[in-house]
Every structure is written in C-alpha cells, then in structure tokens.
Amino acid sequence: MIDLRSDTVTRPTEAMLQAMMSAKVGDDVFNEDPTIRELENTTAEIFGKEAGLFCPSGTMTNQIAIALHTRPGDEVICHKSSHIYLYEGGGMMANSGVSPNLLEGERGQLKASQIRAAIRPDDPHFPNSTLI
C-alpha cells in the first residue's frame, strides 16, 4: 500500500538520502544555497515570472498568499470545511488578522451565487471581503 495522506508519512529511499548528503548547500537567508536558487529560478522561468519563492510546506504557502491578498480586519470567504480554516491552526486569524466567512457547500464546493451573496457591502461596519 502507498500512503498518500501527507508528505510527512513517507520515508526517503537510500538513493534520496545519498543525494541529500552530497547536495551542495548554502545559507538561503543570504541567497547562497545553489539548489534553492536553481529551484526558484527554474520555477520562475516555467511560469514566466520575475522570481520564484521556495516554501517548505503548503501551509506556509497558504499563509503567505493570505497575507499578500488581505489586510488585518478583512475577511476570507471559504467553505466551512476548507483546509485553510480547519487544518492550519487558526493561521489566517493569527498571522494575517483576518476572519473567515464560512459557507456551506456540497462536497466542499461553493457556487458563484453563494459567493456573490457572501461578499459584504462597502460599509465601515463590516470587514472587507477581499479573498475567496
């Protein structure tokens, strides 16, 4: 059986361990890690962007994206069982200061009409609906 629940339950092969042990490394904070630089540059090239950014987890990537698209006090419209709401330790609230506007939806899917209805009017009494 192949366990695909999470990348944290897999184990590297001997060849993977050997590749890690022999990899050229440097301090990424100082942009000195050649492997990370190559990964970021290749990704940027593939997507036609100026630069790429390596994030070690999907949770970190989600939190960065939420922070980039919102301001403290805004709200994020999402399904009540969405990963960013249930499984990221309250990250959107703690890291970005935004609140979730939770919607019901069949099998995790939201309809455009639901989203339209959930977007708040431009009123200082309500948070801005800035991310779906």
MDAnalysis code that builds the backbone (N, CA, C; Angstrom):
import MDAnalysis as mda
import numpy as np

u = mda.Universe.empty(396, n_residues=132, atom_resindex=np.repeat(np.arange(132), 3), trajectory=True)
u.add_TopologyAttr("name", ["N", "CA", "C"] * 132)
u.add_TopologyAttr("resid", np.arange(1, 133))
u.add_TopologyAttr("resname", ["MET", "ILE", "ASP", "LEU", "ARG", "SER", "ASP", "THR", "VAL", "THR", "ARG", "PRO", "THR", "GLU", "ALA", "MET", "LEU", "GLN", "ALA", "MET", "MET", "SER", "ALA", "LYS", "VAL", "GLY", "ASP", "ASP", "VAL", "PHE", "ASN", "GLU", "ASP", "PRO", "THR", "ILE", "ARG", "GLU", "LEU", "GLU", "ASN", "THR", "THR", "ALA", "GLU", "ILE", "PHE", "GLY", "LYS", "GLU", "ALA", "GLY", "LEU", "PHE", "CYS", "PRO", "SER", "GLY", "THR", "MET", "THR", "ASN", "GLN", "ILE", "ALA", "ILE", "ALA", "LEU", "HIS", "THR", "ARG", "PRO", "GLY", "ASP", "GLU", "VAL", "ILE", "CYS", "HIS", "LYS", "SER", "SER", "HIS", "ILE", "TYR", "LEU", "TYR", "GLU", "GLY", "GLY", "GLY", "MET", "MET", "ALA", "ASN", "SER", "GLY", "VAL", "SER", "PRO", "ASN", "LEU", "LEU", "GLU", "GLY", "GLU", "ARG", "GLY", "GLN", "LEU", "LYS", "ALA", "SER", "GLN", "ILE", "ARG", "ALA", "ALA", "ILE", "ARG", "PRO", "ASP", "ASP", "PRO", "HIS", "PHE", "PRO", "ASN", "SER", "THR", "LEU", "ILE"])
u.atoms.positions = np.array([
    [0.840, -1.176, 0.000],
    [0.000, 0.000, 0.000],
    [0.889, 1.245, 0.000],
    [0.478, 2.246, -0.752],
    [1.178, 3.528, -0.780],
    [0.368, 4.510, 0.047],
    [0.988, 5.083, 1.050],
    [0.313, 6.018, 1.952],
    [0.499, 7.442, 1.443],
    [-0.571, 8.052, 0.941],
    [-0.509, 9.397, 0.387],
    [-1.208, 10.432, 1.266],
    [-1.419, 10.107, 2.546],
    [-2.093, 11.067, 3.429],
    [-1.340, 12.375, 3.539],
    [-0.036, 12.306, 3.607],
    [0.768, 13.504, 3.820],
    [2.209, 13.218, 3.433],
    [2.942, 14.271, 3.078],
    [4.361, 14.079, 2.783],
    [5.154, 13.733, 4.039],
    [4.538, 13.897, 5.202],
    [5.246, 13.609, 6.452],
    [5.247, 12.125, 6.807],
    [4.475, 11.300, 6.108],
    [4.450, 9.869, 6.417],
    [5.320, 9.055, 5.465],
    [5.936, 9.701, 4.509],
    [6.807, 8.984, 3.575],
    [8.234, 8.953, 4.103],
    [9.000, 7.997, 3.638],
    [10.399, 7.871, 4.043],
    [11.270, 7.910, 2.791],
    [12.408, 8.598, 2.855],
    [13.285, 8.654, 1.689],
    [13.967, 7.315, 1.434],
    [14.237, 7.054, 0.166],
    [14.989, 5.854, -0.202],
    [16.469, 6.093, 0.088],
    [17.246, 5.034, -0.019],
    [18.699, 5.157, 0.184],
    [19.297, 6.139, -0.827],
    [18.829, 6.082, -2.070],
    [19.338, 6.995, -3.107],
    [18.981, 8.446, -2.772],
    [17.791, 8.658, -2.239],
    [17.389, 10.015, -1.844],
    [18.280, 10.525, -0.715],
    [18.525, 9.676, 0.274],
    [19.389, 10.066, 1.394],
    [20.790, 10.412, 0.894],
    [21.310, 9.607, -0.035],
    [22.639, 9.861, -0.590],
    [22.666, 11.200, -1.337],
    [21.608, 11.493, -2.087],
    [21.524, 12.768, -2.809],
    [21.503, 13.937, -1.827],
    [20.778, 13.780, -0.719],
    [20.733, 14.845, 0.293],
    [22.105, 15.053, 0.926],
    [22.790, 13.958, 1.208],
    [24.095, 14.051, 1.866],
    [25.147, 14.687, 0.960],
    [25.019, 14.500, -0.349],
    [26.039, 15.025, -1.261],
    [25.626, 16.338, -1.931],
    [24.469, 16.856, -1.586],
    [23.983, 18.096, -2.212],
    [24.830, 19.293, -1.798],
    [25.026, 20.197, -2.749],
    [25.691, 21.464, -2.436],
    [24.684, 22.322, -1.687],
    [25.110, 22.869, -0.564],
    [24.199, 23.673, 0.253],
    [24.835, 25.007, 0.612],
    [23.993, 25.923, 0.989],
    [24.432, 27.234, 1.447],
    [23.314, 27.841, 2.265],
    [23.544, 29.011, 2.794],
    [22.546, 29.673, 3.626],
    [21.547, 30.407, 2.738],
    [20.303, 29.934, 2.748],
    [19.271, 30.529, 1.896],
    [18.947, 31.962, 2.300],
    [19.092, 32.285, 3.584],
    [18.819, 33.652, 4.043],
    [19.708, 34.645, 3.298],
    [20.939, 34.227, 2.997],
    [21.880, 35.089, 2.284],
    [21.917, 34.782, 0.784],
    [20.900, 34.038, 0.315],
    [20.790, 33.671, -1.102],
    [22.025, 32.911, -1.584],
    [22.553, 32.033, -0.710],
    [23.772, 31.298, -1.020],
    [23.545, 29.808, -1.246],
    [22.295, 29.363, -1.271],
    [22.027, 27.945, -1.481],
    [21.785, 27.713, -2.972],
    [22.733, 27.057, -3.665],
    [22.599, 26.904, -5.114],
    [21.388, 26.070, -5.529],
    [21.020, 25.095, -4.723],
    [19.877, 24.249, -5.062],
    [18.579, 25.037, -4.990],
    [18.415, 25.816, -3.936],
    [17.206, 26.638, -3.790],
    [17.157, 27.702, -4.880],
    [18.295, 28.331, -5.157],
    [18.329, 29.351, -6.227],
    [17.920, 28.738, -7.561],
    [18.443, 27.551, -7.855],
    [18.099, 26.887, -9.120],
    [16.608, 26.549, -9.159],
    [16.077, 26.032, -8.055],
    [14.650, 25.704, -7.989],
    [13.792, 26.947, -8.207],
    [14.112, 28.032, -7.515],
    [13.333, 29.270, -7.645],
    [13.449, 29.859, -9.049],
    [14.646, 29.846, -9.615],
    [14.836, 30.380, -10.968],
    [14.114, 29.541, -12.016],
    [14.197, 28.223, -11.879],
    [13.516, 27.334, -12.820],
    [12.009, 27.524, -12.741],
    [11.488, 27.607, -11.526],
    [10.050, 27.806, -11.342],
    [9.606, 29.132, -11.942],
    [10.355, 30.184, -11.701],
    [10.019, 31.495, -12.267],
    [10.013, 31.432, -13.789],
    [11.000, 30.747, -14.351],
    [11.082, 30.631, -15.808],
    [9.886, 29.860, -16.366],
    [9.537, 28.750, -15.733],
    [8.402, 27.936, -16.188],
    [7.120, 28.756, -16.214],
    [6.916, 29.573, -15.181],
    [5.678, 30.344, -15.074],
    [5.782, 31.752, -15.650],
    [6.925, 32.074, -16.243],
    [7.088, 33.379, -16.862],
    [7.052, 34.524, -15.866],
    [7.638, 34.299, -14.701],
    [7.653, 35.325, -13.652],
    [9.069, 35.831, -13.422],
    [9.155, 36.984, -12.780],
    [10.444, 37.602, -12.493],
    [11.259, 36.785, -11.490],
    [10.566, 36.182, -10.531],
    [11.261, 35.437, -9.478],
    [10.343, 34.352, -8.928],
    [10.941, 33.378, -8.271],
    [10.200, 32.330, -7.588],
    [10.529, 32.374, -6.107],
    [9.711, 31.728, -5.295],
    [9.948, 31.672, -3.855],
    [9.705, 30.252, -3.376],
    [10.715, 29.637, -2.793],
    [10.564, 28.298, -2.240],
    [9.920, 28.380, -0.868],
    [8.867, 27.605, -0.674],
    [8.225, 27.474, 0.639],
    [8.237, 25.997, 0.998],
    [8.678, 25.642, 2.200],
    [8.817, 24.237, 2.550],
    [7.513, 23.502, 2.830],
    [6.379, 24.206, 2.890],
    [5.124, 23.496, 3.133],
    [3.964, 24.220, 2.460],
    [2.912, 23.459, 2.207],
    [1.696, 24.047, 1.660],
    [1.056, 25.006, 2.639],
    [1.137, 24.699, 3.925],
    [0.578, 25.595, 4.937],
    [1.281, 26.945, 4.902],
    [2.608, 26.933, 4.820],
    [3.346, 28.191, 4.751],
    [2.953, 28.967, 3.496],
    [2.840, 28.257, 2.388],
    [2.456, 28.900, 1.134],
    [1.073, 29.522, 1.248],
    [0.124, 28.793, 1.824],
    [-1.227, 29.334, 2.008],
    [-1.212, 30.586, 2.871],
    [-0.454, 30.556, 3.952],
    [-0.422, 31.701, 4.860],
    [0.223, 32.924, 4.202],
    [1.254, 32.709, 3.420],
    [1.871, 33.824, 2.688],
    [0.873, 34.410, 1.701],
    [0.168, 33.540, 0.976],
    [-0.814, 34.014, -0.009],
    [-1.929, 34.811, 0.661],
    [-2.425, 34.331, 1.788],
    [-3.485, 35.052, 2.505],
    [-2.976, 36.425, 2.933],
    [-1.772, 36.473, 3.470],
    [-1.209, 37.754, 3.920],
    [-1.015, 38.730, 2.762],
    [-0.646, 38.219, 1.601],
    [-0.417, 39.088, 0.444],
    [-1.708, 39.671, -0.130],
    [-2.802, 38.939, 0.029],
    [-4.062, 39.353, -0.597],
    [-5.036, 40.045, 0.350],
    [-4.667, 40.178, 1.614],
    [-5.581, 40.764, 2.598],
    [-4.853, 41.786, 3.466],
    [-5.655, 42.461, 4.287],
    [-5.130, 43.351, 5.330],
    [-5.795, 42.945, 6.639],
    [-5.149, 43.210, 7.773],
    [-5.804, 42.894, 9.046],
    [-7.197, 43.523, 9.099],
    [-8.162, 42.735, 9.554],
    [-9.545, 43.196, 9.628],
    [-10.388, 42.747, 8.453],
    [-9.763, 42.285, 7.364],
    [-10.510, 41.776, 6.213],
    [-11.086, 40.403, 6.541],
    [-11.844, 39.870, 5.586],
    [-12.339, 38.507, 5.751],
    [-12.031, 37.681, 4.512],
    [-11.929, 36.379, 4.743],
    [-11.697, 35.402, 3.690],
    [-12.955, 34.552, 3.578],
    [-13.537, 34.511, 2.397],
    [-14.713, 33.672, 2.158],
    [-14.211, 32.280, 1.797],
    [-14.648, 31.283, 2.572],
    [-14.211, 29.913, 2.294],
    [-15.270, 28.918, 2.768],
    [-15.134, 27.702, 2.307],
    [-16.041, 26.631, 2.718],
    [-15.797, 26.306, 4.189],
    [-16.837, 25.916, 4.883],
    [-16.718, 25.641, 6.324],
    [-15.773, 24.489, 6.641],
    [-15.498, 23.635, 5.667],
    [-14.557, 22.539, 5.916],
    [-13.268, 22.703, 5.106],
    [-12.959, 23.932, 4.709],
    [-11.745, 24.162, 3.918],
    [-10.491, 23.913, 4.755],
    [-9.459, 23.491, 4.082],
    [-8.189, 23.198, 4.749],
    [-7.643, 24.435, 5.467],
    [-7.691, 25.591, 4.801],
    [-7.121, 26.795, 5.423],
    [-7.848, 27.175, 6.701],
    [-9.099, 26.766, 6.838],
    [-9.847, 27.070, 8.063],
    [-9.640, 25.995, 9.130],
    [-9.777, 24.734, 8.748],
    [-9.761, 23.660, 9.746],
    [-8.376, 23.154, 10.136],
    [-7.429, 23.155, 9.210],
    [-6.193, 22.406, 9.444],
    [-4.915, 23.242, 9.425],
    [-5.025, 24.538, 9.624],
    [-3.809, 25.352, 9.650],
    [-3.686, 26.133, 10.951],
    [-4.218, 25.559, 12.017],
    [-4.020, 26.100, 13.357],
    [-4.480, 27.534, 13.560],
    [-5.541, 27.924, 12.874],
    [-6.018, 29.300, 13.016],
    [-5.074, 30.310, 12.394],
    [-4.255, 29.847, 11.457],
    [-3.218, 30.688, 10.867],
    [-3.712, 31.976, 10.249],
    [-4.838, 31.923, 9.527],
    [-5.291, 33.159, 8.877],
    [-5.659, 34.214, 9.906],
    [-6.185, 33.789, 11.040],
    [-6.531, 34.738, 12.095],
    [-5.272, 35.219, 12.823],
    [-4.410, 34.273, 13.184],
    [-3.217, 34.610, 13.961],
    [-2.173, 35.366, 13.143],
    [-1.926, 34.940, 11.923],
    [-0.855, 35.529, 11.115],
    [-1.272, 36.785, 10.362],
    [-2.493, 36.798, 9.848],
    [-2.920, 37.914, 8.996],
    [-3.986, 38.792, 9.628],
    [-4.549, 38.357, 10.747],
    [-5.583, 39.159, 11.405],
    [-6.864, 39.249, 10.605],
    [-7.158, 38.202, 9.839],
    [-8.392, 38.188, 9.052],
    [-9.358, 37.165, 9.633],
    [-10.634, 37.354, 9.346],
    [-11.640, 36.424, 9.842],
    [-12.222, 35.628, 8.684],
    [-12.618, 34.386, 8.952],
    [-13.246, 33.591, 7.906],
    [-14.742, 33.881, 7.828],
    [-15.266, 33.895, 6.629],
    [-16.708, 33.931, 6.390],
    [-17.023, 32.554, 5.827],
    [-17.539, 31.683, 6.682],
    [-17.688, 30.268, 6.345],
    [-19.007, 30.000, 5.638],
    [-18.926, 29.299, 4.517],
    [-20.108, 28.963, 3.734],
    [-20.286, 27.457, 3.663],
    [-21.535, 27.045, 3.530],
    [-21.872, 25.642, 3.286],
    [-21.732, 25.393, 1.792],
    [-21.442, 24.170, 1.428],
    [-21.371, 23.820, 0.016],
    [-21.294, 22.318, -0.131],
    [-21.883, 21.829, -1.181],
    [-21.906, 20.395, -1.401],
    [-20.513, 19.880, -1.739],
    [-20.028, 18.931, -0.942],
    [-18.721, 18.295, -1.137],
    [-17.585, 19.311, -1.231],
    [-17.671, 20.373, -0.434],
    [-16.600, 21.355, -0.378],
    [-16.616, 22.389, -1.478],
    [-17.612, 22.342, -2.327],
    [-17.668, 23.278, -3.450],
    [-18.651, 24.404, -3.173],
    [-18.257, 25.606, -3.566],
    [-19.115, 26.779, -3.418],
    [-19.632, 27.189, -4.784],
    [-20.864, 27.657, -4.817],
    [-21.455, 28.151, -6.064],
    [-21.198, 29.649, -6.175],
    [-21.093, 30.123, -7.407],
    [-20.852, 31.551, -7.643],
    [-21.926, 32.397, -6.977],
    [-23.168, 31.928, -6.985],
    [-24.261, 32.692, -6.368],
    [-24.063, 32.814, -4.857],
    [-23.551, 31.765, -4.221],
    [-23.264, 31.818, -2.782],
    [-22.176, 32.848, -2.490],
    [-21.161, 32.814, -3.302],
    [-20.034, 33.732, -3.097],
    [-20.489, 35.173, -3.285],
    [-21.242, 35.419, -4.372],
    [-21.755, 36.778, -4.607],
    [-22.556, 37.268, -3.408],
    [-23.411, 36.406, -2.876],
    [-24.263, 36.783, -1.741],
    [-23.449, 37.013, -0.465],
    [-22.299, 36.358, -0.353],
    [-21.481, 36.466, 0.862],
    [-20.577, 37.693, 0.866],
    [-20.336, 38.281, -0.295],
    [-19.457, 39.455, -0.364],
    [-20.144, 40.624, 0.326],
    [-19.449, 41.185, 1.287],
    [-20.026, 42.253, 2.110],
    [-20.131, 43.562, 1.327],
    [-21.156, 44.365, 1.654],
    [-21.243, 45.690, 1.025],
    [-20.130, 46.594, 1.556],
    [-19.855, 47.643, 0.815],
    [-18.836, 48.609, 1.230],
    [-19.406, 49.431, 2.378],
    [-19.129, 48.998, 3.594],
    [-19.708, 49.605, 4.790],
    [-18.670, 49.491, 5.900],
    [-18.351, 50.569, 6.588],
    [-17.305, 50.509, 7.622],
    [-17.646, 49.591, 8.795],
    [-18.894, 49.135, 8.883],
    [-19.285, 48.235, 9.971],
    [-18.939, 46.776, 9.673],
    [-18.586, 46.486, 8.432],
    [-18.298, 45.113, 8.018],
    [-16.834, 44.975, 7.610],
    [-16.300, 43.765, 7.752],
    [-14.963, 43.538, 7.204],
    [-15.036, 43.522, 5.675],
    [-13.940, 43.871, 5.030],
    [-13.885, 43.786, 3.568],
    [-13.708, 42.336, 3.153],
    [-14.537, 41.887, 2.225],
    [-14.397, 40.539, 1.662],
    [-13.337, 40.626, 0.569],
    [-12.114, 40.283, 0.901],
    [-11.024, 40.510, -0.050],
    [-10.447, 39.247, -0.673],
    [-10.808, 38.083, -0.155],
    [-10.220, 36.849, -0.685],
    [-11.241, 35.725, -0.629],
    [-11.278, 34.943, -1.678],
    [-12.177, 33.782, -1.731],
    [-11.314, 32.547, -1.841],
])
